[in-house]
Amino acid sequence: MKSLFPHYLALCSGILGGLISSASQTGLSAPLERPNIVWIISDDLSPDLGCYGEQEAAVKTPRIDALAEEGVRFTHVFGTSSVCSPNRSAYCTGMYQTTIGAQHHRTLKTRPLPEGVKTIPDYFREAGYFVSNGRPEDKPDEPMTRAGKLDWNFSIEGEPFDGTDWTQRAPGQPFFAQVNIDEAHRPWTRDMTRPVDPSKVTIPPYYPDHPLVRVDWSRYLEEVQVFDRKVGAILDRLEREGLADNTVVMVFGDNGRSFPRDKGYVYDGGLQVPLIIRWPDGKSAGEVDDRLISMIDFGPTMMEFAGIEIPDQIQGQSFLNDDAPGRKRIYAAKDRTGEIRDRIRTVRSRDFKYIRNFVHDIPYIPVNRYTLLVESTVSVIMTHSERNGTDNYISSLSAGHRPPEEFYDLRNDPFEMNNLAEDPEYADMITDFRSDLDRWVIESKDTGVVPETTASIAPYTRWLDKYLGKIQRECGIEEVNGNSMYAYWMHRYDLK
């Protein structure tokens, strides 16, 4: 990128006792109103939008594509986890979930945040902002009355947000609003106005090119299109209410797509999300930013833009201006997901990724009752293994073990299928990444080293068992396994 993002001079409320100013990069001669900030968050979205190109032949996302032309499209943005509750806990505090003890998905008996740690909405509220969290329902172009998804793995005192919609604020009060949209979370919502042709979708090579996978993928992309229309309705609201000219709009996914080996894992399919930011004055419109960014950087960036001081304990870093180079490496983690106990840590640079599997005696994608009941592609992978043995990559996904380390050359292997951990050509580089991960685990005070107790997760496992039992009864399935679910999904999608 060549342009500089503007800082806005801020008129402050009496709470702040005067004027907060930040260095203006646009030569503004008079202060502007404090900017509003809107986060439009998709549930389970990878960069599978028209403007990102990968699924351009199949998916149609005209509103988000137009937003990318009006703003900046970021191409290397990654979560610190690839499942909602740990990752939301991280980007809503600017802290690694492993640092604040929120790394497991999910925990019903949550603990308070460590002393001195606050949520990003707290910082905005203290600066005089109205903070809201809403979920648009059938009429996304109207004020939201339903609270949006929270899913934090920690407890806080008091209400985390002031309301569900920015229209509830005081006259003239700036707002920080989260708009949480259900799409593209399973189960899929059909887009009957613009159905996606399964023959036109692009299937990653780590899945069998099977009719059931293609239909599953096409239904996901239809959900993406539904999300696109809801984004458009929110943008229309801002325009209609006269707010667009002083509102930063960020559109992103809370983690990657809900497919096996993607959501819930540390490969790019689960960690990488789209991010589009439209700045109020149209600066940098149509540009593409390829800096390496962690999602815990979102909060500090918007805080700096609003003139809010960033506390020292926040681990995220602002990428507001071009002289902020972005990260050389990003770090992410996987811990217990549902009923499967696990611990994985990873460090990724622009071109390489190192993964450490602390648990070896489970498959690359350990299958549980939840994934079998809701992810049809899982059943295809399992039956593929039974038919073809374990002598190929797809079959190895459900094999009984995984290596202690993985290392990938992302330039030549963007789908992370060729593990180079034992290749002597990369030995020195692997040693460097290994040491860097050791350093990060220590410096970030990774709490994942202390395992959960059976008693601590018992409330969650009891809830999960009831929830999955309900799904199983509704589906009319007596026994949940790869073959039974394969037959169920083939019948449900009317495939042969």
C-alpha positions in Angstrom: 0.0 0.0 0.0 1.1 3.5 -0.6 -1.4 5.8 1.2 -1.5 6.5 4.9 -4.6 5.8 7.0 -5.9 9.0 8.5 -6.1 9.7 12.2 -9.1 11.7 13.2 -9.0 14.6 15.6 -11.6 13.8 18.3 -14.1 15.9 20.2 -14.4 14.3 23.5 -17.2 14.1 26.0 -17.1 15.5 29.5 -16.1 12.1 30.7 -12.7 12.5 29.0 -12.6 16.2 30.1 -11.6 17.7 26.8 -10.1 17.1 23.4 -8.4 13.8 22.5 -6.3 14.3 19.5 -4.2 12.1 17.3 -1.7 13.0 14.7 -3.6 14.1 11.5 -2.1 12.7 8.3 -4.6 14.4 6.0 -4.0 18.0 6.8 -7.3 18.5 8.5 -7.7 22.1 9.8 -10.6 21.5 12.1 -11.5 18.6 14.4 -14.1 16.1 13.3 -16.6 14.2 15.4 -15.2 11.1 17.0 -15.5 8.3 14.5 -18.1 5.5 14.9 -16.9 1.9 14.4 -18.9 -1.0 13.2 -17.7 -4.6 13.2 -19.8 -6.8 10.9 -18.9 -10.4 11.9 -19.7 -13.5 10.0 -19.8 -16.9 11.8 -17.4 -19.3 10.2 -16.1 -17.5 7.0 -12.9 -18.0 5.1 -11.8 -15.7 2.2 -14.4 -17.3 0.0 -15.9 -14.1 -1.4 -16.0 -12.9 -5.0 -13.4 -10.2 -4.3 -10.9 -12.8 -3.1 -11.2 -14.7 -6.3 -11.0 -18.4 -5.2 -14.7 -19.1 -5.6 -15.5 -16.3 -8.0 -17.0 -18.6 -10.6 -19.5 -20.0 -8.1 -20.3 -17.4 -5.3 -21.8 -14.0 -5.8 -21.1 -11.4 -3.2 -21.8 -8.0 -4.9 -22.2 -5.9 -1.7 -19.0 -7.0 -0.1 -17.1 -6.8 -3.4 -18.3 -3.2 -3.7 -17.2 -2.5 -0.2 -13.8 -3.8 -1.0 -13.6 -1.3 -3.9 -14.6 1.5 -1.4 -12.1 0.3 1.2 -9.1 -1.9 1.8 -9.0 -5.7 1.3 -6.6 -7.5 3.5 -5.2 -10.8 2.3 -3.1 -12.2 5.2 -5.3 -12.0 8.3 -5.3 -14.9 10.8 -7.1 -15.8 14.1 -5.2 -17.0 17.2 -7.7 -19.9 17.1 -9.9 -21.4 14.5 -13.0 -21.9 16.5 -15.4 -19.3 17.8 -15.2 -19.1 21.6 -11.4 -19.0 22.0 -10.9 -16.7 19.0 -13.7 -14.4 20.1 -12.2 -14.3 23.6 -8.9 -13.2 22.0 -9.9 -10.5 19.5 -12.4 -9.0 22.0 -9.6 -8.5 24.5 -6.6 -8.0 22.3 -5.0 -10.8 24.2 -4.1 -14.4 23.3 -6.7 -16.8 24.6 -3.9 -19.0 25.9 -2.7 -16.0 28.0 -6.1 -15.2 29.6 -7.0 -18.9 30.2 -9.8 -18.9 27.6 -8.3 -21.5 25.1 -10.8 -24.3 25.3 -14.0 -24.5 23.2 -16.1 -24.3 25.1 -16.5 -23.8 28.8 -19.7 -23.4 30.7 -18.2 -22.6 34.1 -16.1 -19.6 33.0 -13.6 -17.7 35.1 -13.1 -14.0 35.3 -10.4 -12.3 33.2 -7.0 -11.9 34.8 -6.5 -8.8 36.8 -6.1 -5.7 34.7 -7.4 -7.3 31.5 -10.5 -5.7 29.9 -12.6 -6.2 26.8 -12.2 -3.9 23.8 -15.8 -2.6 24.3 -14.8 -1.6 27.9 -12.1 0.7 26.6 -14.5 2.3 24.2 -17.2 2.7 26.9 -14.6 4.4 29.2 -13.8 6.8 26.3 -17.5 7.9 26.1 -18.6 5.5 23.4 -21.9 3.7 23.3 -21.1 0.0 22.8 -23.6 -2.4 21.3 -23.8 -6.0 20.2 -26.7 -7.0 18.0 -27.9 -9.7 15.7 -30.0 -8.8 12.6 -32.8 -11.2 12.1 -35.4 -11.2 9.3 -35.2 -7.5 8.7 -31.5 -6.6 8.8 -32.1 -3.1 7.5 -33.9 -2.2 10.8 -32.6 -1.6 14.3 -31.5 -4.7 16.1 -33.4 -5.8 19.1 -31.7 -9.2 19.7 -28.3 -9.5 21.4 -25.6 -10.7 19.2 -23.4 -13.7 19.7 -20.9 -13.3 22.6 -19.3 -16.8 23.2 -16.5 -15.5 25.4 -14.7 -18.1 27.6 -14.5 -15.8 30.5 -17.0 -14.0 32.8 -17.2 -10.3 33.5 -19.1 -8.2 36.0 -22.0 -6.1 34.8 -23.2 -5.9 31.2 -20.6 -6.3 28.4 -22.5 -4.0 26.1 -24.9 -1.0 26.6 -27.5 -2.3 24.1 -28.2 -4.1 20.9 -28.3 -1.3 18.4 -26.6 2.1 18.0 -29.9 3.9 17.8 -30.2 3.4 21.6 -27.3 5.8 22.3 -27.5 9.3 23.5 -27.8 12.1 20.9 -24.5 12.8 19.4 -22.7 10.0 21.2 -20.2 8.0 19.1 -20.7 4.3 19.0 -18.7 1.0 18.8 -21.1 -1.6 17.4 -20.7 -5.3 16.8 -23.1 -6.8 14.4 -23.0 -10.6 14.6 -24.5 -12.4 11.7 -25.3 -16.2 11.9 -24.2 -17.0 8.4 -22.1 -19.0 7.4 -22.6 -21.3 10.4 -24.0 -24.8 10.0 -26.8 -25.9 9.5 -26.9 -24.2 6.1 -29.5 -21.7 5.0 -30.4 -22.2 1.3 -30.2 -19.2 -1.0 -33.0 -20.0 -3.3 -32.8 -16.7 -5.0 -29.3 -17.4 -6.2 -28.5 -21.1 -5.9 -24.8 -22.2 -6.3 -24.0 -24.8 -8.9 -22.0 -27.6 -7.2 -20.2 -28.3 -10.4 -18.7 -24.8 -10.3 -17.3 -24.8 -6.8 -13.5 -25.2 -6.1 -12.9 -28.1 -3.7 -9.6 -28.0 -1.8 -7.4 -31.0 -2.7 -7.4 -32.3 0.8 -11.0 -33.5 0.3 -12.3 -36.2 -2.1 -13.9 -34.7 -5.2 -17.2 -36.3 -4.3 -20.7 -35.2 -5.1 -21.6 -35.0 -1.5 -18.6 -32.7 -0.8 -19.6 -30.5 -3.7 -23.1 -30.1 -2.5 -21.9 -29.4 1.0 -19.5 -26.8 -0.3 -22.2 -25.2 -2.5 -24.6 -24.9 0.4 -21.8 -23.1 2.4 -21.3 -20.6 -0.4 -25.1 -20.0 -0.5 -24.8 -19.0 3.1 -22.0 -16.7 2.2 -24.4 -15.0 -0.3 -27.0 -14.6 2.4 -24.4 -13.0 4.6 -23.5 -10.7 1.7 -27.1 -9.4 1.5 -27.2 -8.8 5.3 -24.0 -6.8 5.1 -25.6 -4.7 2.3 -28.6 -4.0 4.5 -26.4 -2.8 7.3 -24.5 -0.6 4.9 -27.7 0.8 3.6 -28.8 1.6 7.2 -25.7 3.6 7.9 -26.1 5.5 4.7 -29.8 6.2 5.3 -29.2 7.4 8.8 -26.4 9.8 7.7 -23.7 7.9 9.5 -21.6 6.4 6.7 -19.3 9.5 6.3 -18.0 9.2 9.9 -18.1 5.4 10.5 -15.3 2.8 10.0 -16.8 -0.4 8.7 -15.0 -3.7 9.2 -16.2 -7.0 7.7 -14.6 -10.2 8.8 -15.2 -13.8 9.9 -14.9 -15.0 13.5 -12.8 -17.9 12.2 -12.5 -20.0 9.1 -15.1 -22.1 7.3 -17.0 -25.0 9.1 -15.4 -28.0 7.3 -13.1 -30.8 8.6 -9.5 -29.8 8.8 -10.5 -26.1 8.6 -12.6 -24.9 11.5 -11.0 -26.2 14.8 -7.6 -26.7 13.3 -4.4 -24.7 12.8 -4.2 -25.0 9.0 -5.0 -21.8 7.0 -8.5 -23.1 6.1 -9.5 -22.6 9.7 -7.3 -19.7 10.8 -7.4 -17.3 7.8 -10.3 -14.9 7.5 -11.3 -12.1 5.1 -11.0 -8.6 6.3 -12.3 -5.5 4.6 -12.1 -2.0 6.1 -13.8 1.0 4.7 -12.5 4.3 6.2 -14.8 7.3 6.5 -13.0 9.6 4.1 -12.5 7.0 1.3 -8.8 6.8 1.9 -7.0 3.9 0.2 -10.1 2.9 -1.6 -9.7 -0.2 -3.7 -6.2 -1.1 -2.3 -5.0 -4.5 -1.2 -3.0 -4.8 1.9 -0.9 -8.0 2.2 0.6 -7.4 5.6 0.6 -10.3 8.1 -2.1 -9.4 10.7 -3.4 -11.2 13.7 -7.0 -10.8 14.7 -5.9 -9.6 18.2 -4.7 -6.5 16.3 -8.2 -5.4 15.4 -9.0 -3.8 18.8 -5.8 -1.8 19.2 -6.0 -0.6 15.6 -9.5 0.8 16.2 -8.5 2.2 19.5 -5.7 4.1 18.0 -8.0 5.4 15.2 -10.4 6.7 17.9 -7.6 8.3 19.9 -7.9 5.8 22.8 -4.6 4.9 24.6 -3.6 1.3 24.2 -2.6 -0.3 27.5 0.7 -2.0 27.8 -0.7 -5.4 28.6 -2.6 -5.7 25.3 -0.7 -8.2 23.1 -2.3 -7.0 19.8 -0.6 -4.3 17.8 -2.1 -1.5 15.7 -1.7 -1.8 11.9 -3.4 1.6 11.4 -0.6 3.3 9.4 1.7 2.2 6.6 4.7 2.7 8.8 3.4 -0.1 10.9 4.9 -3.0 9.0 2.6 -5.7 10.3 3.8 -8.9 11.9 6.8 -11.0 10.8 5.1 -14.0 12.3 1.7 -14.9 13.8 0.9 -17.4 16.5 -2.1 -19.6 17.0 -3.3 -22.5 19.2 -5.8 -25.3 19.4 -6.9 -26.8 22.6 -9.9 -28.9 23.6 -12.7 -28.6 21.0 -15.9 -30.0 22.3 -15.2 -33.4 23.8 -11.8 -33.9 22.1 -8.9 -32.9 24.3 -6.0 -31.5 22.4 -3.1 -29.1 22.4 -1.5 -27.7 19.3 0.6 -24.6 18.8 1.7 -23.0 15.6 3.8 -20.1 14.3 3.4 -18.9 10.7 5.5 -16.5 8.7 4.6 -15.2 5.2 5.9 -18.3 3.5 6.3 -21.1 6.2 4.3 -22.7 9.0 5.5 -24.7 11.9 3.1 -26.8 13.9 3.7 -28.7 17.2 1.3 -31.4 18.1 1.5 -32.1 21.9 -0.9 -35.0 21.5 0.2 -37.6 19.0 -2.0 -40.6 19.4 -5.1 -39.1 17.7 -5.7 -38.5 14.0 -5.0 -35.3 12.1 -8.8 -34.7 12.3 -10.1 -36.6 15.3 -13.8 -37.3 14.6 -16.4 -37.0 17.3 -20.2 -37.3 17.4 -20.7 -33.6 16.8 -18.7 -33.4 13.6 -20.3 -36.6 12.2 -23.8 -35.3 12.9 -23.3 -31.8 11.4 -20.5 -32.0 8.8 -21.4 -34.3 5.9 -17.9 -34.0 4.4 -16.5 -35.9 7.5 -18.4 -39.0 6.5 -17.0 -38.9 3.0 -13.5 -38.7 4.3 -14.1 -41.7 6.7 -15.7 -43.9 4.1 -13.0 -42.9 1.6 -10.4 -44.2 4.0 -12.3 -47.5 4.4 -12.5 -47.9 0.6 -8.9 -46.8 -0.3 -6.8 -47.6 2.8 -4.4 -45.0 4.2 -1.9 -44.7 1.4 -2.9 -41.3 0.3 -3.2 -37.9 2.0 -7.0 -37.8 2.2 -7.1 -41.2 3.9 -4.3 -40.2 6.3 -6.5 -37.5 7.8 -8.5 -40.1 9.8 -5.4 -42.4 10.5 -4.7 -43.2 14.1 -1.9 -40.9 14.8 -0.2 -37.7 13.8 3.5 -36.5 14.0 4.9 -34.4 16.8 5.9 -31.7 14.3 4.7 -30.4 11.0 6.4 -27.9 8.7 5.1 -26.5 5.5 6.5 -24.4 2.6 3.4 -22.3 1.9 4.8 -20.9 -1.3 4.9 -24.3 -3.0 2.3 -26.0 -0.8 -0.5 -23.5 0.1 -2.9 -26.3 1.2 -0.3 -27.7 3.7 -0.3 -31.2 2.5 3.4 -32.0 2.3 5.0 -32.2 5.8 8.6 -31.2 5.6 9.4 -31.7 9.3 11.9 -34.5 8.6 13.4 -33.0 5.5 17.1 -32.1 6.1 16.9 -29.2 3.7 14.7 -27.3 6.1 16.4 -28.4 9.3 17.9 -25.0 10.2 14.7 -23.2 9.5 12.7 -25.7 11.5 15.1 -25.2 14.4 14.5 -21.4 14.2 10.7 -21.8 14.2 10.8 -24.3 17.0 12.8 -22.0 19.2 10.5 -19.1 18.3 7.5 -21.1 19.4 9.2 -22.0 22.6 9.8 -18.4 23.3 6.3 -17.4 22.5 4.8 -20.0 24.8 7.0 -18.7 27.7 6.6 -15.0 27.0 2.9 -15.2 26.4 2.4 -17.2 29.7 0.6 -20.0 27.9 -1.9 -21.5 30.4 -2.5 -24.5 28.1 0.3 -26.3 29.9 -2.0 -27.0 32.8 -4.6 -29.6 31.7 -8.3 -29.3 32.5 -9.8 -31.6 35.1 -12.7 -34.0 34.4 -14.7 -32.1 37.0 -14.1 -28.7 35.4 -15.6 -29.7 32.0 -18.3 -32.0 33.4 -21.1 -29.4 33.0 -20.1 -28.9 29.4 -19.9 -32.6 28.5 -23.3 -33.2 30.1 -24.8 -30.3 28.0 -23.1 -31.5 24.8 -24.4 -35.0 25.3 -28.0 -33.7 25.6 -27.6 -31.4 22.6 -26.2 -34.1 20.4 -28.8 -36.6 21.5 -31.5 -34.2 20.4 -29.8 -33.8 16.9 -29.5 -37.6 16.6 -33.2 -38.2 17.5 -34.3 -35.5 15.1 -32.3 -37.1 12.3 -33.7 -40.5 13.1 -30.2 -42.1 13.4 -29.7 -45.1 15.7 -25.9 -45.3 15.6 -23.6 -42.5 14.7 -20.6 -43.6 12.6 -19.0 -42.9 9.2 -21.2 -45.3 7.2 -24.5 -44.4 8.9 -23.9 -40.7 8.5 -22.7 -41.1 4.9 -26.0 -42.9 4.1 -28.0 -40.2 5.9 -26.4 -37.3 4.1 -26.6 -39.0 0.6 -30.3 -39.5 1.2 -30.8 -36.0 2.6 -29.2 -34.4 -0.5 -30.9 -36.9 -2.8 -27.6 -38.2 -4.2 -26.7 -41.7 -5.4 
